[in-house]
Amino acid sequence: MEFTELLVIAAIGAAIWFWLDSLKAREAGVRAARHACAEEGLQFLDETVVGSSLRPARNDAGHFRLRRVYTFEFSDTGNNRCSGSVTLLGGDVEFLHIRPQLYVVPKAPEQHETIH
């Protein structure tokens, strides 16, 4: 194989990885938004989830991750539409905003092993 063929295969592989990773992140955001709306007695409008931002960022450990922001709509009366957003860092929900409230999703406690 020539170098250009390997480069094309690597680019296709990277594109497939990015697409699958984006689908997984979107689903995590949809689950979090749906859960928050259910807790608040709001109607989550499924077909309104849209990716609005994609930026590189670092997590608490300093590792490179993609920060994605998805906007969505929900209804509190069934006759109107309100906007919300969910921010993910990698595959983890960082913030969930349902106006006028901001939910900060607590991180799961890290498991630290000690060797004695």
C-alpha positions as CSV (number, residue, x, y, z in Angstrom):
1,M,0.0,0.0,0.0
2,E,1.1,3.5,-0.7
3,F,1.3,6.3,1.8
4,T,-1.7,8.1,0.2
5,E,-3.9,5.0,0.5
6,L,-3.0,4.6,4.2
7,L,-3.7,8.3,4.7
8,V,-7.2,7.9,3.1
9,I,-7.9,4.8,5.2
10,A,-6.9,6.7,8.3
11,A,-9.0,9.7,7.4
12,I,-12.1,7.5,6.8
13,G,-11.4,5.7,10.1
14,A,-11.2,9.0,12.0
15,A,-14.4,10.2,10.4
16,I,-16.3,7.1,11.4
17,W,-14.9,7.3,14.9
18,F,-16.0,11.0,15.2
19,W,-19.5,10.2,13.8
20,L,-20.0,7.3,16.3
21,D,-18.6,9.3,19.2
22,S,-20.9,12.2,18.4
23,L,-23.9,9.9,18.3
24,K,-23.0,8.4,21.7
25,A,-22.5,11.9,23.2
26,R,-25.8,13.1,21.7
27,E,-27.7,10.2,23.2
28,A,-26.1,10.9,26.6
29,G,-27.3,14.5,26.4
30,V,-30.8,13.5,25.3
31,R,-31.1,11.1,28.2
32,A,-30.0,13.8,30.7
33,A,-32.3,16.4,29.2
34,R,-35.3,13.9,29.1
35,H,-34.6,12.9,32.8
36,A,-34.4,16.6,34.0
37,C,-37.6,17.5,32.1
38,A,-39.4,14.5,33.6
39,E,-38.3,15.6,37.1
40,E,-39.6,19.1,36.6
41,G,-42.9,17.9,35.0
42,L,-42.0,19.3,31.6
43,Q,-42.5,17.8,28.2
44,F,-39.2,17.1,26.4
45,L,-39.5,17.6,22.6
46,D,-37.4,14.8,21.2
47,E,-37.0,16.0,17.6
48,T,-35.6,19.4,18.6
49,V,-32.1,18.4,19.8
50,V,-29.4,20.2,17.7
51,G,-25.7,20.4,18.1
52,S,-24.8,24.0,18.6
53,S,-21.1,24.0,19.6
54,L,-18.1,21.7,19.3
55,R,-14.7,22.8,20.9
56,P,-11.6,21.1,22.3
57,A,-11.3,21.2,26.0
58,R,-9.5,19.5,28.9
59,N,-11.1,17.6,31.7
60,D,-10.1,17.8,35.4
61,A,-7.2,15.4,34.8
62,G,-5.9,17.5,32.0
63,H,-6.8,15.1,29.2
64,F,-8.0,16.4,25.8
65,R,-11.8,16.0,25.3
66,L,-14.4,17.5,23.0
67,R,-16.9,19.8,24.6
68,R,-20.2,19.6,22.9
69,V,-23.3,21.8,23.5
70,Y,-26.7,20.6,22.3
71,T,-29.8,22.8,22.4
72,F,-33.3,21.3,22.8
73,E,-36.8,22.5,23.3
74,F,-39.3,21.5,25.9
75,S,-42.8,22.6,26.9
76,D,-44.2,23.5,30.3
77,T,-47.9,23.8,29.2
78,G,-48.0,21.8,25.9
79,N,-48.8,25.0,24.0
80,N,-45.4,26.7,24.0
81,R,-41.8,25.9,23.4
82,C,-38.9,26.8,25.7
83,S,-35.2,26.4,25.1
84,G,-32.7,24.4,27.1
85,S,-29.1,23.2,26.6
86,V,-26.9,20.4,27.7
87,T,-23.1,20.6,27.7
88,L,-21.0,17.4,27.5
89,L,-17.3,17.1,28.1
90,G,-16.3,13.9,26.3
91,G,-19.2,11.6,27.0
92,D,-20.0,13.1,30.4
93,V,-22.8,15.6,31.1
94,E,-21.2,18.8,32.5
95,F,-24.1,21.2,32.6
96,L,-27.8,21.0,31.9
97,H,-29.7,24.3,31.5
98,I,-33.5,24.4,31.5
99,R,-34.5,28.0,31.8
100,P,-34.7,29.6,34.3
101,Q,-32.8,26.8,36.2
102,L,-29.3,25.6,35.7
103,Y,-28.5,22.0,36.7
104,V,-25.0,21.1,37.6
105,V,-24.6,17.4,37.2
106,P,-22.5,16.1,40.0
107,K,-19.5,13.9,39.1
108,A,-19.4,10.4,40.3
109,P,-16.9,9.9,43.0
110,E,-13.7,8.5,41.7
111,Q,-12.5,5.2,43.1
112,H,-9.0,5.5,44.5
113,E,-7.2,2.3,45.3
114,T,-4.6,2.4,48.0
115,I,-1.9,-0.2,48.3
116,H,-0.6,-0.9,51.7
